[in-house]
Amino acid sequence: MYYIRIPENAVILGDEGFFFISYLMKPYARRNILTKKLKIYNYRHCCAKRIVENAFEILASRFRLFRWPISLAPTNQTHPTQI
């Protein structure tokens, strides 16, 4: 498994399919009875995640690099766009 170094106090958005990591923000399970604050959090999380997904779709339409998984380990990957 690879671990990434992220800046302090930074987080990554994920969905229910990811396992728990301290820097990963997941939505609260919908099967539970959610308070109004938790519903607002889930809504904002969904909106932010959709914005990020749309940004990657725009990047993928412009740069072929983002269309397929990169087959390099993160430690070997210094400049993937460098020719």
SULUR-V647634 format. One record per pair of residues at least 12 apart in sequence whose ideal C-beta (glycine too) atoms are under 10 Angstrom apart, sorted by the first residue. I is the first residue (numbers start at 1). J is the second residue. D is the distance in whole Angstrom. If there is no record, write none. Layout:
i={I I}
j={J J}
d={D D}
//
This chain:
i={2 2 2 3 3 4 4 4 5 6 7 8 9 10 11 11 11 12 12 12 12 13 13 13 13 13 13 13 13 13 13 13 14 14 14 14 15 15 15 15 16 16 16 25 25 25 25 26 26 27 27 27 27 27 27 27 28 28 28 29 30 63 65 65 66}
j={73 74 75 21 74 21 23 74 74 23 23 23 23 23 23 24 25 24 25 26 52 25 26 27 45 46 48 49 50 51 52 53 26 27 45 49 27 45 46 49 28 29 30 41 45 48 49 42 45 41 42 43 44 45 46 49 41 42 45 42 42 81 80 81 80}
d={7 5 8 9 9 10 9 7 9 6 10 10 9 7 5 7 5 5 7 10 10 6 8 9 7 9 6 5 10 10 6 10 5 9 9 8 7 9 9 7 9 7 9 9 7 9 9 10 8 7 5 9 10 5 7 8 7 6 9 9 7 8 6 6 10}
//
